[in-house]
Amino acid sequence: MTAAPSGPAFSVHDIPFSTYGSWFDISPVVAEKTYAEDLHLVSHQNGMHAVLRLIPLDPATGDRADTRVEATPGLLSWIGDGGRVDLAYESPDTVRLRGSGAGFAVFAATRTLTPFSGTYFFHDPAAGAHVFTSYETGRRYRVTLLSGTIAEAAGAQALGGADRGVAVTADAGAAWEIAVEELDTARPPYSSGATFDDLVESARGRFTDFVDAVAPWRSSATPAAELAAYVVWSATVRPAGMVTRPAVLMSKHWMDKVWSWDHCFNALALAPGSPELALDQFHLPFDHQDAAGALPDSVTHSEVLHNFVKPPIHGWAFGHLRRRLPTPPSRAELAVAYDRLESWTTFWLTARRAPGAELPYYQHGNDSGWDNATTFDPERVVVTADLAAFLALQMHELASLAEELDRPDEVSRWTRAAEEMQTAVLEQLWTGDRFVARSVAAGDAWSSASLLDLMPIALGEHLPYEVSGALADRIKAHLTPYGLATEVTTSPHYLADGYWRGPIWAPATVLVEDGLRRAGHHSLADDISARFRALCEAHGFAENFDALTGIGLRDRAYTWTASSYLLLAEAHARRESR
């Protein structure tokens, strides 16, 4: 049995093992912050659901074997003293497993079956296979024996509480092999002419092609680039349900959605090497834009949520995106983007401005993407400077698009609107050394120790230099050895694992770094980039990081973090090569 490693090794406790296009992964993470003893097949259709428990067995006793798990992009292995089991993806909905010197069991993750929940198990004579049907995912999971022997088939057709599953083994010195498929209702019996080794090489090749496309600039100076690319590649799912396009989920752990600002960072990282996928990432939330022009809060397999929105960074993102694409978008593509951005902007200017007001407001911290930032402690329905800055950038992008589309009246309209927004935010929220937030209801103003108050630096070249300079000085106070804390670490409200009340986040880092650089503060931008890249290289691609220790927090395989690393690492590599 060949099992030579290829590609970056990783821990499945941090990063799930999966492949491009698949809606399931192999991982011990079975729910939010919940780790099982065994690896599971975890599906993300109809939510996150651990469906099957995967158990290496001692062939002599039939008991659970003591093994270590090793993973690279094309191969997952359980390795024990007397044998091993290997797993590889044949396709997005099928994995093959092969074992020698060890048995293996595939059992339902839960014992309880009710008329509305759980997993039913039976032998299907037509397919010559054992089948699990899951109420939670609404899919079937078919196990076909390719070689070896069925050592046990437990709980077939059982109702209520029971262990359900199948165990396989082989004679001493021989190997067994099975295929596990995720399917809807029925398909022909499983067959394949490919050997297991062929599948491993094919899987490795698919990943290699992807990383060569999206990170051709990688070198020893960017040691986390391949793993970052794997996080993005393996979290990509094929269109299904509410997901209208190939989509990079934020994670194949519990954050298995596309939120309507997270997707922008994935689009930007993918643009040079995988332009079609990049454009799909940008447009996916817009496929669910409502009649008012608002984007959904999030999209996933079986739901689209509209209870909140996300900040309008999309004009900023599309401007960068179209400059990063290897081929400029066509006139028709620009027209589609223009219409969608115009509707999104109009939503903020109509539905989110109080009568007679010039500046828009958030209804809750969730609308800003900074859910619990201390900016929102006094009130939640507030006017903030970051929102005005993002809208001004979006209107500048609309003006640029209108110019390319030969719409001079629209160029004038959006240029004027952007300038008016910039003037209003400086006149109404700038105090001379900082931006404040303001209550929509009472008009009261306050400042905080949150980095959110400094996000107008994203305006970059559009800010007066004295304003960008004052913001840059305040941004320095948020720097720790690992990057930008979202709450100043000396603040009484700082929390090490406080979500947006302290930890380092990728999107804030990218937006601040870009704004500083466009405003001419290159040294500080370089420092921020270097610290964040070093953080990822040491601690991976978590949802966020402890600002004082660098330890990854929450979901440990977050794609916008991986994409942000790729963006900053690529830009650094390009600067170094000049």
C-alpha positions in Angstrom: 0.0 0.0 0.0 1.5 3.3 -1.0 0.8 6.3 1.2 3.6 8.8 0.4 2.6 12.3 1.8 2.0 15.1 -0.6 1.1 18.7 0.1 1.0 20.4 3.5 0.2 18.2 6.5 -2.5 19.4 8.9 -4.4 18.4 12.0 -8.0 17.4 11.4 -8.8 18.8 14.8 -8.2 22.2 13.2 -9.0 21.8 9.6 -11.5 19.3 8.2 -10.5 16.9 5.5 -12.6 17.5 2.4 -12.4 18.3 -1.3 -13.5 21.0 -3.7 -17.2 20.7 -4.4 -18.1 18.3 -1.6 -20.9 19.1 0.9 -19.3 16.8 3.5 -16.0 16.5 5.3 -14.2 14.1 7.6 -13.6 15.6 11.0 -13.9 15.1 14.7 -15.7 18.4 14.9 -19.4 17.5 15.0 -21.0 20.7 16.3 -20.0 24.2 17.5 -16.9 23.7 19.7 -17.7 20.0 20.0 -15.1 17.3 19.3 -15.9 13.6 19.1 -13.4 10.9 19.9 -13.8 9.4 16.4 -13.7 11.1 13.0 -17.1 11.5 11.5 -18.6 12.1 8.0 -20.1 15.5 8.6 -22.6 16.8 6.0 -23.4 20.5 5.5 -26.7 20.0 3.7 -29.6 21.2 5.7 -27.2 22.5 8.3 -24.1 20.9 10.0 -24.8 17.2 10.8 -22.5 14.4 11.9 -24.0 11.5 10.0 -21.5 8.6 10.2 -19.0 7.6 12.8 -15.7 6.2 11.3 -14.0 3.8 13.6 -10.7 1.9 13.1 -10.8 -1.6 14.6 -8.3 -4.1 16.0 -8.7 -7.1 13.7 -8.0 -9.5 16.5 -10.5 -8.2 19.1 -12.9 -6.1 17.0 -12.5 -3.3 19.5 -11.7 0.3 18.6 -8.0 0.5 17.6 -5.5 3.0 18.9 -4.4 5.0 15.9 -3.0 8.4 15.0 -4.5 10.4 12.2 -2.5 12.1 9.5 -3.9 14.3 6.8 -2.6 16.0 3.6 -4.8 17.5 0.8 -5.2 14.1 -1.0 -5.1 11.5 1.7 -6.4 10.9 5.2 -4.9 8.0 7.2 -5.5 6.2 10.5 -2.1 4.6 11.4 -1.7 2.1 14.2 1.0 -0.3 15.3 -0.3 -3.2 13.2 -2.0 -1.6 10.3 -3.5 1.4 8.6 -6.6 2.7 7.0 -6.5 5.3 4.2 -9.3 7.5 2.8 -9.4 9.6 -0.4 -12.1 11.4 -2.3 -13.0 9.9 -5.6 -15.5 12.7 -6.4 -17.3 15.4 -4.3 -19.9 12.9 -3.2 -17.8 9.7 -2.9 -14.9 8.6 -0.7 -13.0 5.3 -0.9 -11.4 3.7 2.1 -8.8 0.9 2.1 -7.3 -0.9 5.0 -4.6 -3.5 5.8 -3.8 -4.9 9.2 -6.9 -3.0 10.7 -10.6 -3.4 10.4 -13.0 -0.6 10.1 -16.6 0.3 11.1 -19.0 2.8 9.6 -21.8 3.4 12.1 -24.6 6.0 12.4 -23.5 8.8 14.6 -26.5 8.6 16.8 -28.4 5.6 18.1 -31.8 7.1 18.3 -34.2 6.9 15.4 -37.6 8.6 15.6 -40.3 9.3 13.0 -38.6 12.7 12.5 -34.9 12.4 13.4 -32.0 10.1 13.3 -30.6 7.7 10.7 -32.3 4.5 9.4 -30.1 1.7 8.2 -30.7 -1.3 5.9 -29.2 -3.5 3.2 -30.3 -2.6 -0.3 -30.5 -5.7 -2.5 -30.7 -3.7 -5.8 -27.4 -1.9 -5.1 -25.8 -4.8 -3.2 -24.8 -2.2 -0.5 -25.7 -1.0 2.9 -27.6 2.3 3.1 -28.0 4.9 5.8 -30.8 7.5 5.4 -30.6 10.7 7.4 -33.5 12.8 8.5 -31.2 15.7 9.3 -29.5 16.0 5.9 -32.3 14.5 3.8 -29.7 12.4 2.0 -28.6 8.8 1.8 -25.2 7.4 2.5 -24.3 4.1 0.7 -21.5 1.8 1.7 -20.4 -0.7 -0.9 -17.9 -3.5 -0.2 -15.3 -3.7 -2.9 -12.9 -6.2 -1.3 -12.6 -8.0 2.0 -15.4 -9.3 4.2 -18.4 -7.8 6.1 -17.5 -8.7 9.7 -20.7 -7.2 11.2 -23.9 -5.6 10.0 -25.7 -4.3 13.0 -29.1 -2.7 13.4 -30.4 -3.3 9.8 -34.1 -2.1 9.7 -34.0 -1.4 13.4 -36.3 1.2 14.9 -35.9 3.2 18.0 -32.6 3.0 19.8 -29.9 0.8 18.3 -26.4 0.7 17.0 -26.5 0.8 13.2 -23.7 0.1 10.8 -21.3 -2.1 9.1 -17.8 -3.4 9.9 -15.3 -4.7 7.4 -12.1 -6.7 7.7 -9.7 -8.8 5.5 -7.6 -11.9 5.9 -4.1 -11.4 7.3 -1.8 -9.8 4.8 -4.8 -8.8 2.6 -6.5 -5.5 2.1 -10.2 -4.6 2.2 -11.8 -1.6 0.4 -15.1 0.2 0.6 -16.8 3.1 -1.1 -19.0 5.6 0.8 -21.4 7.8 -1.3 -23.7 10.7 -0.4 -26.7 10.6 -2.7 -30.3 11.8 -3.0 -32.5 8.8 -3.6 -31.1 6.3 -6.0 -28.3 5.7 -8.5 -26.8 2.7 -10.2 -24.7 0.3 -8.1 -21.3 1.7 -7.3 -18.5 0.8 -9.8 -15.1 2.3 -10.6 -12.2 1.3 -12.7 -9.8 3.5 -10.7 -7.4 2.0 -8.2 -7.2 3.6 -4.8 -3.7 4.8 -5.6 -5.1 6.4 -8.7 -7.6 8.3 -6.7 -5.0 9.6 -4.3 -2.9 10.9 -7.1 -5.9 12.4 -8.8 -7.0 14.2 -5.6 -3.4 15.5 -5.1 -3.3 16.7 -8.7 -6.6 18.6 -8.4 -5.3 20.4 -5.3 -1.9 21.1 -6.9 -3.6 22.6 -9.9 -5.6 24.9 -7.7 -2.7 26.1 -5.5 -0.5 26.6 -8.6 -3.3 28.8 -10.0 -4.1 30.9 -7.0 -0.6 31.1 -5.4 2.0 30.8 -8.1 4.1 33.4 -6.3 4.5 31.3 -3.2 8.0 30.6 -1.8 9.8 29.7 1.4 9.0 33.3 2.4 5.3 32.5 2.4 5.2 29.2 4.2 1.5 29.1 4.9 0.4 29.7 1.3 -0.3 26.1 0.4 -2.3 25.4 3.6 -4.3 28.6 3.2 -5.1 27.5 -0.4 -6.2 24.1 1.0 -8.5 25.7 3.5 -10.2 27.7 0.7 -10.2 24.8 -1.8 -11.6 22.2 0.6 -14.3 24.6 1.9 -15.8 25.1 -1.6 -19.1 23.4 -2.4 -20.9 22.8 -5.7 -24.3 24.6 -6.3 -27.1 23.0 -4.3 -30.2 24.2 -2.6 -30.1 28.0 -2.0 -26.4 28.1 -3.1 -26.8 29.2 -6.7 -23.1 29.0 -7.6 -19.9 27.2 -6.6 -19.4 28.7 -3.2 -16.6 29.0 -0.7 -18.2 28.5 2.7 -16.6 30.3 5.6 -15.8 26.9 7.0 -16.7 23.3 6.9 -16.9 23.4 10.6 -20.0 25.1 12.2 -19.5 28.4 10.4 -20.8 26.7 7.2 -22.4 29.7 5.5 -21.6 32.5 3.1 -22.0 35.8 5.0 -22.5 38.9 2.9 -19.2 40.5 3.5 -17.0 37.5 4.2 -17.4 36.4 0.5 -15.6 39.6 -0.7 -12.2 38.5 0.7 -12.5 35.0 -0.8 -13.3 36.6 -4.2 -10.3 38.9 -4.0 -7.9 36.1 -3.2 -9.2 33.9 -6.0 -9.4 36.6 -8.7 -6.0 36.2 -10.4 -5.9 32.4 -10.6 -9.5 31.3 -10.6 -11.4 34.3 -12.0 -14.8 32.5 -12.6 -14.9 31.2 -9.1 -13.9 34.6 -7.8 -16.8 36.3 -9.6 -19.1 33.6 -8.3 -18.1 34.4 -4.8 -18.7 38.1 -5.3 -22.2 37.7 -6.9 -23.6 34.8 -4.8 -25.2 37.0 -2.1 -26.5 39.4 -4.8 -28.4 36.4 -6.3 -30.6 36.8 -3.2 -30.8 40.6 -3.2 -34.4 41.6 -2.1 -36.8 44.1 -3.7 -35.4 46.9 -1.4 -31.9 46.3 -2.7 -30.7 44.7 0.6 -28.3 41.8 0.6 -29.1 38.9 2.9 -27.2 38.4 6.1 -26.1 34.9 5.0 -26.7 32.1 2.6 -26.3 28.4 3.1 -27.6 25.2 1.7 -31.2 25.4 3.0 -31.7 29.0 4.2 -31.3 32.6 3.3 -31.4 34.9 6.3 -32.6 38.5 6.0 -32.8 39.5 9.7 -29.6 41.6 9.4 -27.5 42.9 6.6 -23.7 43.3 6.4 -21.6 46.4 5.7 -21.5 47.8 2.2 -17.8 47.0 1.4 -18.8 45.6 -2.0 -17.9 48.7 -4.0 -14.5 48.6 -2.4 -14.2 44.9 -3.1 -15.4 45.1 -6.7 -13.0 47.8 -7.5 -10.1 45.7 -6.3 -11.6 42.5 -7.9 -11.9 43.8 -11.4 -8.3 45.1 -11.3 -7.1 41.7 -10.1 -8.9 39.6 -12.8 -6.6 38.4 -15.5 -9.1 39.5 -18.1 -11.2 42.7 -17.5 -14.9 42.1 -17.1 -17.0 42.5 -20.2 -19.3 45.4 -20.7 -22.3 43.1 -19.9 -20.6 41.9 -16.7 -19.9 45.5 -15.6 -23.5 46.4 -16.2 -24.7 43.6 -14.0 -22.3 44.6 -11.2 -23.4 48.3 -11.6 -27.1 47.5 -11.3 -26.5 45.3 -8.2 -24.3 47.8 -6.5 -26.6 50.6 -7.3 -29.6 48.8 -5.7 -27.5 47.9 -2.7 -26.4 51.6 -2.3 -29.9 52.9 -2.8 -31.1 50.6 0.1 -28.7 52.4 2.5 -29.6 55.8 1.2 -33.4 55.3 1.5 -34.2 52.6 4.1 -31.3 53.4 6.4 -31.3 57.2 6.6 -33.5 59.0 9.1 -35.7 61.8 7.5 -33.6 64.8 6.6 -30.3 63.0 7.6 -27.3 62.8 5.4 -25.6 59.8 7.1 -27.0 56.3 7.2 -27.3 54.1 10.3 -26.9 50.6 11.5 -29.8 48.9 13.3 -27.5 46.6 15.3 -23.9 45.7 15.6 -24.6 42.6 13.4 -25.3 44.9 10.5 -21.7 46.2 10.7 -20.2 42.7 10.8 -18.6 43.7 14.2 -21.5 42.2 16.1 -20.6 43.1 19.7 -18.0 45.9 19.2 -18.0 48.4 22.1 -19.1 51.1 19.6 -22.6 49.7 20.1 -22.6 49.5 23.9 -24.5 52.8 24.5 -27.1 52.0 21.7 -27.5 49.8 18.7 -29.4 52.0 16.2 -26.5 54.4 15.5 -24.8 56.4 12.8 -21.1 55.4 12.5 -18.2 56.7 10.4 -17.2 53.3 9.0 -20.6 52.9 7.3 -20.4 56.3 5.7 -16.8 55.6 4.5 -17.8 52.3 2.9 -20.8 53.9 1.2 -18.6 56.7 -0.1 -16.2 54.1 -1.5 -19.1 52.2 -3.1 -20.3 55.4 -4.7 -16.9 56.1 -6.1 -16.9 52.7 -7.6 -20.3 53.3 -9.1 -19.0 56.5 -10.7 -16.1 54.5 -12.1 -18.3 51.8 -13.5 -20.7 54.4 -15.0 -17.7 56.0 -16.8 -16.8 52.6 -18.3 -20.4 52.1 -19.3 -20.6 55.6 -21.0 -23.2 57.0 -18.6 -21.9 60.5 -18.0 -25.0 61.6 -16.0 -24.5 58.7 -13.6 -20.8 59.5 -13.3 -21.7 63.0 -12.1 -24.4 61.8 -9.8 -22.3 59.2 -8.0 -19.2 61.4 -7.8 -21.3 64.2 -6.2 -23.0 61.7 -3.8 -19.6 60.3 -2.7 -18.2 63.8 -2.0 -21.3 64.8 -0.1 -21.0 61.6 2.0 -17.4 62.3 2.8 -18.1 65.9 3.7 -21.0 64.9 5.9 -19.0 62.3 7.9 -16.2 64.7 8.5 -18.5 67.6 9.5 -20.8 65.5 11.7 -18.6 62.7 13.2 -15.0 64.0 13.2 -14.0 65.8 16.3 -10.5 66.9 15.2 -8.7 63.8 16.5 -11.2 61.0 16.3 -14.5 59.8 14.8 -17.6 59.4 17.1 -20.8 57.4 16.8 -24.1 59.1 17.2 -27.5 58.0 18.4 -30.2 58.2 15.6 -32.9 58.8 18.2 -31.4 61.3 20.6 -28.4 62.6 18.6 -26.0 61.9 21.5 -22.4 61.2 20.4 -19.7 58.9 22.0 -16.4 57.3 21.2 -15.0 54.0 22.1 -11.8 52.0 22.2 -12.9 49.8 19.3 -11.0 49.6 16.1 -14.3 50.0 14.4 -14.1 53.8 15.1 -10.9 53.9 13.0 -12.3 52.0 10.0 -12.8 55.2 8.0 -9.1 54.8 7.2 -10.5 52.6 4.4 -11.2 55.8 2.5 -7.5 56.0 1.9 -6.6 58.7 -0.7 -10.0 60.3 -0.2 -9.2 61.4 3.4 -7.4 64.7 4.2 -3.9 63.8 5.1 -4.2 65.2 8.6 -7.3 63.0 9.2 -5.6 59.8 7.9 -2.5 60.7 10.0 -4.5 61.0 13.2 -6.3 57.7 12.4 -2.9 56.1 11.7 -1.6 57.2 15.1 -4.7 55.7 16.8 -4.4 52.5 14.8 -0.9 52.1 16.3 -2.4 51.8 19.7 -4.2 48.7 18.6 -1.1 46.9 17.5 0.1 43.9 19.5 3.0 41.6 18.5 0.4 39.6 16.5 -1.6 42.3 14.8 -4.5 44.7 15.3 -6.6 44.1 18.4 -10.2 45.0 17.7 -10.4 46.6 21.2 -7.4 48.4 22.7 -5.9 45.9 25.1 -5.8 48.4 28.0 -9.5 49.0 27.6 -11.7 47.9 30.6 -13.9 46.3 28.0 -11.1 44.2 26.4 -11.8 40.4 26.4 -9.3 37.9 25.2 -12.0 35.8 23.6 -14.5 38.6 23.3 -15.3 38.2 19.6 -15.1 41.8 18.4 -14.1 43.2 21.8 -10.4 42.3 21.5 -9.4 39.5 19.2 -7.5 40.0 15.9 -9.7 39.6 12.8 -8.6 39.2 9.2 -11.1 41.5 7.4 -10.4 44.4 9.7 -6.7 43.8 9.0 -7.1 43.8 5.2 -9.3 46.9 5.1 -7.0 48.9 7.5 -3.8 47.8 5.7 -5.3 48.7 2.3 -6.6 52.1 3.5 -3.3 53.0 5.1 -1.4 52.1 2.0 -3.7 54.2 -0.3 -3.4 57.1 2.2 0.4 57.0 2.0 1.2 55.4 5.3 3.2 52.6 3.8 5.5 51.8 6.8 2.6 51.1 9.1 0.7 49.1 6.4 3.9 47.0 6.0 4.1 46.4 9.7 0.5 45.3 10.0 0.8 43.0 7.0 4.0 41.4 8.4 2.5 40.8 11.9 -0.7 39.2 10.5 1.2 37.0 8.0 3.5 35.8 10.9 0.4 35.2 13.0 -1.2 32.9 10.4 2.1 31.1 9.7 2.4 30.3 13.5 -1.2 29.7 14.4 -3.2 28.9 11.3 -6.4 30.3 9.9 -8.8 30.6 12.8 -11.9 32.8 12.8 -10.0 35.2 15.1 -7.0 35.2 17.3 -6.1 36.2 20.9 -4.5 39.5 20.5 -1.9 39.0 23.3 -1.0 35.3 22.7 -1.8 34.8 19.0 -3.7 31.6 19.8 -6.5 30.8 17.3 -10.0 31.2 18.6 -13.5 29.8 17.6 -13.7 28.1 14.3 -10.2 27.0 13.4 -10.6 26.7 9.6 -12.0 30.0 8.4 -11.7 30.9 4.7 -11.7 34.6 4.9 -8.7 34.3 7.2 -6.9 32.0 4.7 -7.8 34.3 1.8 -6.6 37.4 3.7 -3.3 35.7 4.3 -3.1 34.9 0.6 -3.9 38.5 -0.3 -1.3 40.0 2.0 1.3 37.4 1.2 0.9 37.9 -2.5 1.1 41.7 -2.2 4.2 41.3 -0.1 5.8 38.9 -2.5 5.1 41.3 -5.4 6.6 44.3 -3.5 9.7 42.2 -2.7 10.2 41.2 -6.3 10.3 44.8 -7.6 
